[in-house]
Amino acid sequence: MKQNKRYFIVGAIVVLLAFLLGVYRLPYYVYQPGSADGLNDVVQVKDGFTSQGEMHLVTVRGGQATAIQFALAKIRPFHEVYELEKIRPKGVSKNEYYHAQLQMMESSQEAATVVAYKAANKQIDINYDGVYVMSILEDVPAHEKLKIGDRITNVDDKEIHKSEDLLEYVKGMEVGRQLDITFMRDGKSMAKTVELVKHPKEDRAVIGISLVTDREVEVDPPIDFSSGDIGGPSAGLMFSLEIYDQLTDEDITKGYQVAGTGEISYEGEVGRIGGIDKKVVAADDSGVEIFFAPNEGGKEGSNYDVAKKAAEEIGTDMKIVPVDTFQDALDYLEKIEPKS
């Protein structure tokens, strides 16, 4: 009887340890190299042109860590551990964070569509339907005044038609500045005074909210996206190149496997993203030959610098190309010789 009880206790301890090591999630997030997936099946322009080569969307895998994953990430190259609150701010649920990432993906697809259709001189019409609050930091004054889904119409005396209007208006203001924000909620117009706070990572004042512009973009020929559960804005540059490639009869891939990363603005500017070293590894593992990296105007420590260093560390022959705009990437592809 005593021996059976001992076996039961040992078994319970083993089960508990297995749970703690392999199932229980720690308040940490692990990022590691993901994959480089072809965009031919993700982006489909009606009656679009095909290419010999292919554009690729490069991802980083991430998730809340178990004890085993945490320990392995500390010793494996190109794995990185973050405190959970630095990835998903306090007060933002896992579901809210997931939907925010999907919304950013949709916004990047829309921006890429605008950039590519304009560059290809194809028909495009854009109507602005408002600026909506997508998320709010918990420890900022705006948290008590605004709600997710509020449609902001005015800040002080300035009309807000797109998120860039608000970002430009706040730019250069000091922490503590009071803003009168007018917004629509449940069909009613409301106004609240909100105080600016310091950005958690940068030396500038912010409201502490993220925004999304509700645009209605109509294009001809029509386009469809099938990105599934991939989130975030970092595929914008590659989306724009893939769309342009399908819209024009010239094969801009020249037969190469092309990848890259970078958020794309509606003006075609390529912005910094996180985890680019891991994306370099993922792209190399998938046989990519050309990789575009945000140059950030050539500043020290740019995405391009980090990508080039990662490429040197893994000894890849993949060409790392710095770009500041969609046009930079397009110019590079148009100048290279077709793959023999």
C-alpha positions, 0 to 999 in steps of 0.5 A: 500500500505504501509503495503504491502511494509512493508511485502515485506521488512520484507520478503526480510530481512527474505530471506536474513537472511536465505541465510546468515545463512543456505546457504552462506559459511564462510571461515571456514571448519568444521570436524565432525564424519563420518561413518564406512563403510564395505570394502567387497563391496569396495575391491574385490579380484577376487575369494577372501576368505570371512570372518565372521567379517568385516574390516571397512573404517572410515571417517570424514565428512568435508565441508565449513561451513555456519553460522549455521554449524559454530555455532553448531560446536563450541558447539558440541563435536568432531566437529572442526573448521579450517580456510579454508586456513589451509585445502585448501591452497590459490591458490588451487581451490575446484576442484583441492583440490578434485582431489588431495584427490582422487589421494591420495586415489588411491595412498593409495590403490596402497600402500596397494595392494603392502603391502598385496600382498607381505605379502601374497606371491602373484604375484606382478610386479611394474614398475615406470613411473615417479614422477609428481607434484600434487599441488603447494603452492601459496606463494613459489618460486616453484609456478613461476617455476613449474606447476601441471603435470610436471614430475620431472626426476632429482634434481641436479645430482640425478635421481628421480624415485619415490616421496620418492627419492626426499623427502629423498634427500631434508631431512635435507637441510636448508631453502634457499638452491637452487635446480636444478630441471629437468622435462618434460612438454608437451614432452619437457625437462626443467630445473629450479632453485628452492629455499627451504622454511620452511614447514608451520607447521614443522621445516624443509625445503621443495619445497612446492609441493606435488608429486605422483609417477606414478607406474604400479602395476600388481597383480595376482589375480586381484583386484578392488576398488570401493571407490567412492568419498572418498578421502585422504590417511588415509584408507591405513592400513585398505585396506591392511588388507582387501586385505590380508584377501581376499587373504588368507584362514585364517579369520583374522577378527576372527568374529570381526568388525574391523576398524582403520586408518593410511596412509600406506607406500609401506614398510608397515609403518603406518603414522599419520592422522588427525581427529582420535578422530572423527573416534573413535566416528564414529567407535563406533557408527557403532558397531566396536569392534577393532580399530587400531590407528597409534602409531608413535613410542610411542611418546607423543600425538600420534594418539593412545594417542588421540584415547584412550582419545576419547574412554575414553570420550565416554565410549566405550568398543571398543579396541584401539590398537596401531600399527606402521606397517601393521605387528603389526596389523596382529600380533594382529589379529592372536593372538586374540581368535575367537569371540564366 
